[in-house]
Amino acid sequence: MHLGDLILITPFLQVLRRHAGGSDITLVVDEKVADVVRYNPNIDHLITIDKKGRDNSVRALWH
């Protein structure tokens, strides 16, 4: 997820929290942009990954 993507999903996270208040919301982001959402009250868990020099596909998260 890129910086622009994080900024654009911020309103979505607010709506998601409002409609799914009992759910845990986890976001997976590149560690380079994690500070943009680290203290967002609408995110329960933040997983950071280092995409530099690695396979950037979602499948790579399970290897």
C-alpha positions as CSV (number, residue, x, y, z in Angstrom):
1,M,0.0,0.0,0.0
2,H,1.4,3.4,-1.0
3,L,1.1,6.7,0.8
4,G,-1.7,7.9,-1.4
5,D,-3.6,4.7,-0.8
6,L,-3.4,5.2,2.9
7,I,-4.7,8.7,2.7
8,L,-7.6,7.7,0.5
9,I,-8.7,4.9,2.7
10,T,-8.8,7.0,5.9
11,P,-12.5,7.9,5.4
12,F,-13.3,4.3,4.6
13,L,-11.7,3.2,7.9
14,Q,-14.0,5.6,9.8
15,V,-17.1,4.2,8.1
16,L,-15.9,0.7,8.7
17,R,-15.4,1.3,12.4
18,R,-18.8,2.9,12.7
19,H,-20.6,0.0,11.0
20,A,-18.4,-2.8,12.4
21,G,-17.6,-1.4,15.8
22,G,-17.2,-4.8,17.4
23,S,-14.7,-6.1,14.8
24,D,-10.9,-5.8,14.9
25,I,-9.5,-3.9,12.0
26,T,-6.0,-4.9,10.9
27,L,-4.0,-3.1,8.3
28,V,-0.9,-4.4,6.5
29,V,1.4,-1.6,5.2
30,D,4.9,-1.0,4.0
31,E,7.0,0.1,7.0
32,K,8.0,3.2,5.1
33,V,4.5,4.6,5.4
34,A,3.4,3.1,8.6
35,D,3.7,6.3,10.6
36,V,0.9,7.8,8.5
37,V,-1.7,5.4,10.1
38,R,0.2,4.2,13.3
39,Y,-2.0,6.2,15.7
40,N,-5.3,6.1,13.7
41,P,-8.0,5.3,16.2
42,N,-9.9,3.3,13.6
43,I,-7.2,0.6,13.3
44,D,-6.7,-2.0,16.0
45,H,-3.7,-3.8,14.7
46,L,-1.0,-2.6,12.3
47,I,1.3,-5.0,10.6
48,T,4.3,-3.6,8.8
49,I,6.4,-5.3,6.1
50,D,9.7,-4.4,4.5
51,K,9.0,-4.6,0.8
52,K,12.4,-3.5,-0.2
53,G,14.1,-6.2,-2.2
54,R,11.4,-8.8,-1.6
55,D,8.4,-10.3,-3.4
56,N,5.7,-7.6,-3.0
57,S,2.8,-9.9,-3.6
58,V,0.3,-10.8,-0.9
59,R,1.3,-14.4,-1.3
60,A,4.8,-13.6,0.0
61,L,3.3,-12.8,3.4
62,W,2.8,-16.5,4.0
63,H,6.3,-17.6,3.2
